Amino acid sequence: MNIIKSTGTLIILSLLISCSTNNKEQAARGRTQQVAVDVMIAVKEDFASNLEVNGTVLSNEMVELHPEVNGRLIFLNIPDGGFVKAGTILAKINDADLQAQREQLKTQLELAQKTEKRLNDLLKINGVNQADYDAAISQVNTLQANIKYIDAQIDKTVIRAPFNGQLGLRQVSPGAYVTPATLIGTLRQSDKIKIDFTVPETYANLIKAGNKVIVHSSVTSDTLTATIAAIEPQVNAITRNIKVRAYLTEGNILSGAFVKILLDQNQKAILVPTNAIIPEGFTSQIVLVKKNKAVFKTVETGQRNATMVEITSGLEVGDSIVISGMLFVRPDSPVKVNRAKSQKKIN
């Protein structure tokens, strides 16, 4: 009886050892089993970058014409839509009271200057003390300063064109009483047109001063070009956009019009197929083959088209990128390269 029990025990132990050995062998085979993958060698290729954004047309210079003082308009030279040159008098407010004050001060100044001259002659022969002469000089200087002040007030009654441009529609009539809040008209510089638009910060590499952009407007069927003149030196913290200003190099568009801006630039870039990107939270990863092992690498992506994605950081020219079979590999697992495809064949 004991012999039978011992024999049964030995059989069970033998079976357990055999199962354990088989499991270890299977695990070892699983660890050493290579996954067949297709790869692409990273190279820099020509990549056409383009982006369409909205823009607003603005006059290079534009002002609203307001008087600086209250008064009645006695002269108005604002033809609707007319062209004027810089310095042209556009309107004048009644300044009769200021002119009268100026004449009064001018008469007082002439008398004060005569008094100063007479006291100066007496001072040379000690006929008057220094204090009396100093008072006369002070009176002359005060009257001259008052005349300059009146001249400045008179100048405020005249509205002149600050630059060459086209007038808008006249808003008042001759003889109207106006205040600094009254809009008389507008003046725009029509020979130089600027366009303001915003670009997402991820496309900052497409905007450089001097670059050309394409302008499409619903007002005209012509395709116009503009040159980027300036870029806002900071990103808007709310919209994460960059403000850009460009000037039309040809043609003309009405101020305030809505336009489409097409940014287009050819550059060298490393491109990978869209399906080779593995999303990982807020980052992106790709799988590389190094020494017959799978290496997961975090990369930064840029622009993309229908099938390819630009890699801006994390890849080097010559890297082997897994483009198929990446779902079956694990970090540092052995892989077998089945085929190496070129970027042109993928496109």
Protein Blocks (a to p, Z undefined) as FASTA:
>chain_A
ZZmmmmmmmmmmmmmmmmmmmmmmmmmmmmmpccddddddddddddddddddddddddfb
dcddddfbecddfbdcddehiacdehiafbdcdfklmmmmmmmmmmmmmmmmmmmmmmmm
mmmnopacfklmmmmmmmmmmmmmmmmmmmmmmmmmpccdfbdcdddddfbdehiacdfk
lcfbdcddfkbccddddddfklmmmpcghiacddddfkbmcdcddddfbdcfbdcfklop
acdddddfedjddehiacddddddddddddddfklpccehjaccddddeehiacdddddd
ddddfkbccdfbhpaehiacdfehklmpcehiacddfbdcdfklmZZ
